[in-house]
């Protein structure tokens, strides 16, 4: 089931996938996104891209920069 995340942190400039993800969250306020939606916005439409995004989200989640809002949205 897809998971939804929201941002908790500010960022400076996007220089990596994690920062690009944070940029998406900041441009969209408190809106929630699942992995497929983020992949589409980052133009990573294959399964490998989604896996990389999931890893980046888990890293951001572990660092406290985003939080999981609704598992299995």
N, C-alpha and C positions, 0 to 999 in steps of 0.2 A: 504494500500500500504506500502511496506517496506521503511524504512528510512535508509540512509547511514550516517556514522559518521567517523570522523578522530580525532586523538589525538592532543592535544595542550600542554600536560604537560609531565614531566618526572616522573618516579616513582622509589622507592627503591627496595623493595622485595615484591613479590606477597603473601599477607596473607589473602586476601579476594577476592570475586568475582570481585569487582570493580578494584582492582589492577591486577587481572589476565587479565581482559579486557584491561587495559592500557598496560600490557605487550604484548599482541597480537598486538596492534597498533604499539608499539615501535619496535617490531621485524620485522614489515612489512612496515616501512617507512610511506609514505603518502597514502598508499592504503586505499580505503574505504571498509567498511564492513557493511552488513545489519545484522539484528538480527538473521536470520537463519544461516548465515555464522559463526557468533560468537558462536551460540549454538552448531554447528557442531564441531568447534575447541575446545570447552570446554566440549564436549561429553555430552551435555544436549539436548537430541533429542526429548523430549516430550514437550507438550504445556506448562506445568507448568514451565519447565526450561526456555522456551522462555519468559514467563511472568516475571520471576525473572530477566532475563538479561535485559529486557526492563526497569524494575524499576531501575536497576543499571545504565543503560545508561542515563536515565533521571536524576538520581542523579549526575552523572559525567557531564552531560550537564549543569545542574543548578550550579555546582561548577566551571564551566569554564574550566574543564580539557579536554573536547572534544567539538567538534562543529558539528552541523548538516550541512551536505554539500548538500544533495539532497533528499528532502522528496519525497517519492514515486518513488524511483529508479526503 
